Amino acid sequence: MKKKLTKKRNRIIFFIVLDILTLAFCSYFALALRFDFFGISEVFLRNVYNYIPLDIIAFLLLFLFFKLYASMWSYASIIELLNIGFACTSYELFELFYKTLLDINMPRSYYPLKWLLLLFFVAFFRYSYRIVRTIRENARNKHADVNTMIVGAGEAGRLLINEIHINQSQFSNRVLCVIDDDANKIKSYIMGIPIVGGRTSIKEECKKRDIKEIIIAIPSASKEEIAKIVEECQKTDCKIKTLPNVYEMIDQPTMKSLRPLSYEDFLGRGEIVIDTEDISYSIKDKVVLVTGGGGSIGSELCRQIAKFEPTQLIIFDIYENNAYDIQQELIRNYPELNLETIIGSVRDYDRMEVVFKKYKPELVFHAAAHKHVPLMEDSPNEAIKNNCFGTLNVVKLADLYQVKKFVLISSDKAVRPTNIMGATKRICEMIVQTYNKKSKTDFVAVRFGNVLGSNGSVIPLFLKQIDAGGPVTVTDKNITRFFMTIPEAVSLILQAETYAEGGEIFVLDMGQPVKIYELAKKIIRFKGYEPNVDMKIKITGLRPGEKLYEELLMEEEGLKDTPNKLIHIGHPIQFDEEKFLSKLEKLIEDSYKNQDDIKDKVLSIVDNYTIDRREKNEK
């Protein structure tokens, strides 16, 4: 620390001495220029000599005022240059004023000549380090081995180029060109780097300049815009990096803030906007229970709930490894959180009742469920035991212990289900709607489609298949799915909970459906291969219970808007609740007998369920 202070003091002393010498030199040199270096009047020379101490004091005080001794000149910018101009101009006006006031005779041209000389020499001496460093860095830059393209000619792009130039010893990048869609910027330069064209020229310019790495530097761009740029970048063999968006970045963009391209960048969804104030009001100082809290959706629910300072957060899960992982993560990130992690099954009513009786949760998010479509087709009784019976247990206890709100995590597969998993989710929705009519608890369901990166979802499967050497399997070339990232889905679930009044089925706007075949091609390119050249895509045929496309809402449910444009409410379909509960009890009883015709019994409850009668080995 002392060494740094000494270095700073020595730098200030150096510049003070240099400025005194510069002022003295410019004072005499301005006279010499005025008289073409011959016949300078002794009166003028004497006036300069007699008043140079006053000039020095005024000069140094003004330089102190404009912070010219506090600036880091190795990183000097236009601001420092303007401050030099203000300081020199202020000094020269002061000198003109006092010498005129005191009737000190000097040539009129002396003042503008001296002002110009001071501006030049003060700026030159202070910027000389940067000039020499830039020449040296440019020489080093020519030997950098990673030819780099920056996409984005805005402030973020400029800062990255500047950082690469300044710290060339740390980075092996050599920025050769910049891409920007603004036609007014094309054929211009940023710090000597040409802006060569829009995003459609990325492939051509990469080939022309032998680009090895592309950096997408547009943190303010929407996800849709980034997805389009990524699509062009993936037509090259380059390594792709990107800056986080403006909401994720804490400070200004730097090379350290760059991250590798993520598969989430392929979605091209707009930003999810939620009212955190409403969510905080709903969760803060409440006891919150998350069933299935170790799963992909449940664990993200726990992460986001923890931010809003609940009185207590209870993680309930059957699988101890997942529960342990999220428990340890929350302990690290939220050491003040009152956290309980409980192992148990939602099928076990008595175990669940111990939890409700002891902790008395005010909010329950029910995420515990079997959700894997093909596996549940082969084990339909297990889907009913876990999804239907488990939900019924938690709903009964929520009613008994007067939980304020109960949120069921449902699925788009509950709409006109063609598989047992979707049919059981529809039954869960019916349970919630039934109990809402006779309970003080507000029971609601939130329905959404696939989430990226969740356990059993398609992208992790694609990544594993690519790592194994392929092929990547897609069931049908035309199959589509709705997609959303896990944090996006969970943030909307929490927002929907604030709108809940009881009985609603909230439907999340999942954006445009994504063609799985096209998604597979993007993932293959993301991993550095060319689809159907380096990595084959194999069409396997629809699996039992699988649809070509998913729906989020039944036509008869209608649609009602909420304050959040991405959350809608489906009006509940009417059915005979007493008859439903009677059939449900018999269905659960039969599932524990592991009957072979259990799907037909489900059909008697969910009348728009279509049973897939294909044999398991059919394609």
Secondary structure as GFF3:
##gff-version 3
##sequence-region A 1 619
A	DSSP	alpha_helix	2	34	.	.	.	ID=ss1
A	DSSP	alpha_helix	42	65	.	.	.	ID=ss2
A	DSSP	three_ten_helix	73	75	.	.	.	ID=ss3
A	DSSP	alpha_helix	78	101	.	.	.	ID=ss4
A	DSSP	alpha_helix	110	141	.	.	.	ID=ss5
A	DSSP	beta_strand	146	151	.	.	.	ID=ss6
A	DSSP	alpha_helix	155	166	.	.	.	ID=ss7
A	DSSP	beta_strand	173	179	.	.	.	ID=ss8
A	DSSP	beta_strand	189	190	.	.	.	ID=ss9
A	DSSP	beta_strand	193	197	.	.	.	ID=ss10
A	DSSP	three_ten_helix	199	201	.	.	.	ID=ss11
A	DSSP	alpha_helix	202	209	.	.	.	ID=ss12
A	DSSP	beta_strand	213	216	.	.	.	ID=ss13
A	DSSP	alpha_helix	223	233	.	.	.	ID=ss14
A	DSSP	beta_strand	239	242	.	.	.	ID=ss15
A	DSSP	three_ten_helix	255	257	.	.	.	ID=ss16
A	DSSP	beta_strand	259	260	.	.	.	ID=ss17
A	DSSP	three_ten_helix	263	266	.	.	.	ID=ss18
A	DSSP	alpha_helix	276	283	.	.	.	ID=ss19
A	DSSP	beta_strand	287	291	.	.	.	ID=ss20
A	DSSP	alpha_helix	296	307	.	.	.	ID=ss21
A	DSSP	beta_strand	312	317	.	.	.	ID=ss22
A	DSSP	alpha_helix	320	333	.	.	.	ID=ss23
A	DSSP	beta_strand	339	343	.	.	.	ID=ss24
A	DSSP	alpha_helix	349	359	.	.	.	ID=ss25
A	DSSP	beta_strand	363	366	.	.	.	ID=ss26
A	DSSP	alpha_helix	373	378	.	.	.	ID=ss27
A	DSSP	alpha_helix	380	383	.	.	.	ID=ss28
A	DSSP	pi_helix	384	389	.	.	.	ID=ss29
A	DSSP	alpha_helix	390	400	.	.	.	ID=ss30
A	DSSP	beta_strand	405	409	.	.	.	ID=ss31
A	DSSP	three_ten_helix	412	414	.	.	.	ID=ss32
A	DSSP	alpha_helix	420	438	.	.	.	ID=ss33
A	DSSP	beta_strand	442	447	.	.	.	ID=ss34
A	DSSP	beta_strand	450	452	.	.	.	ID=ss35
A	DSSP	alpha_helix	458	467	.	.	.	ID=ss36
A	DSSP	beta_strand	472	474	.	.	.	ID=ss37
A	DSSP	beta_strand	480	481	.	.	.	ID=ss38
A	DSSP	beta_strand	483	485	.	.	.	ID=ss39
A	DSSP	alpha_helix	486	499	.	.	.	ID=ss40
A	DSSP	beta_strand	505	508	.	.	.	ID=ss41
A	DSSP	beta_strand	514	515	.	.	.	ID=ss42
A	DSSP	alpha_helix	516	526	.	.	.	ID=ss43
A	DSSP	beta_strand	537	539	.	.	.	ID=ss44
A	DSSP	three_ten_helix	555	557	.	.	.	ID=ss45
A	DSSP	beta_strand	560	561	.	.	.	ID=ss46
A	DSSP	beta_strand	567	570	.	.	.	ID=ss47
A	DSSP	alpha_helix	577	592	.	.	.	ID=ss48
A	DSSP	alpha_helix	598	603	.	.	.	ID=ss49
###
